[in-house]
């Protein structure tokens, strides 16, 4: 369920931000981060309760295991699916000091 939710939310964020002006992109992206954090917390809370949270450390072990597996899976998916064409990459900017 978590993997499919990650795919849905990433796609939803892209669709939601597609028509946003550059000047408003930061605020819109922050809203999506808030939603993602809330959903992630809800999923991990459900795992905690399902594993037996409150009775010892079993709930915490389950939550950290699920979070670690989700993070590893997200890293693999990102490494495989995200491709940047060098022609589309922004040019490197050199910082100039005003001393």
ABEGO torsion letter per residue (X at the ends): XAAAAAAAAAAAAAAAAAABBAAAAAAAAAAAAAAAAAAAAAAAAAAAAAAGBGBEAAAAAAAAAAAAAAAAAAAAAAAAABBBBAAABBBBBBBBBBX
